[in-house]
Amino acid sequence: MSDPTNAIPGSLPAPTPAEVAAATAREDPRAAARRAAELRLQRPPVDPPSTSSDAHGSAPFNPSAADKLPFHRLLDSEVLPKCSKPQAVKTLETLIAMTSNILQPPNPLQAAKYRQVRLANGAIKRNVIDVPGAYDFLIAAGFRQTNVNFEAFLTFSPSPSQALLHKLKCANFVLKEVVKRAMEAAEREKRFRESEVEAEKARVGKALLGFDEDRRLKRERDEREKIGREAKARLEAEAAATPPVLPATDAAMAEDDEDDDPPPSYGQLHGRVLGTGEAVAVPNLPSHVRQVHAQDEEFDDEEE
């Protein structure tokens, strides 16, 4: 009989595998395959295991610090410090995929497949087994190692308890929290590097502007010095082209003296009496000596 709990409201109960097998046995192979596919499509999707709070759409999952502490301790002290940054990114991505595929299966019809991971898988070996602390992280999240046909698997219980499911959710929450923190740190580092590049460009631009200013000032100074040199050379050339003014010779000075009136002779008492201005008559005055009062009279005549 079909399970009434898996039935869709308002529809017929979903068929069981036995009912599907019986139906296919009575039909030809092609029709049976088509009928089996239709019956599988009619089955309701299998919801991932969840707590009662998630099922009723309550507040988002937010574990306490005590619940997150074991997982943070494994990541911060084992996984992240003991591998390279690219390897840490791949390991975190693998752990998130393994836990998220159980909580929210990409294909609900294959939910059981995501609960069992083969340890010999190349990606699991590189990103989980060979990374210190990654295997212990999954064990702390509720995974257990099992052997099937002499092959090792990491298996999560198909019917987990609420406590086991809470551990898995805590592990997934911490992984996403660490990845978010790492992405924020990478973004801050990227912005810091971009700001450093911009600051360096600004410094280079300022230095270039300083060089341009220095070159401009030097050109102006050279131009002023050139103009000064040209003016000085021009003045020197004009001075060289102008004949020099020679000092007067003795002969020229003698000619100038002949044109002037002879000075009065003061060797003898003649002319006017000092203090009174009266003329003094000197008998037998030489012809080349003229009296002062006579000159004054001549000057008076000329003025008249």
FENPEGI-V636618 format. One record per run of one state. SS is the DSSP state (alpha for helix, beta for strand, coil for the rest). FROM is the first residue (numbers start at 0). TO is the last residue. Records with the same first field share a line. If there is no record, write none. Layout:
BEGIN
SS->FROM-TO + FROM-TO
END
This chain:
BEGIN
coil->0-2 + 6-15 + 25-27 + 42-50 + 55-63 + 79-83 + 103-106 + 114-114 + 118-120 + 129-132 + 140-142 + 148-149 + 155-160 + 241-248 + 259-269 + 272-277 + 280-290 + 303-303
alpha->3-5 + 16-24 + 28-41 + 51-54 + 64-78 + 84-102 + 107-113 + 121-128 + 133-139 + 161-240 + 249-258 + 291-302
beta->115-117 + 143-147 + 150-154 + 270-271 + 278-279
END
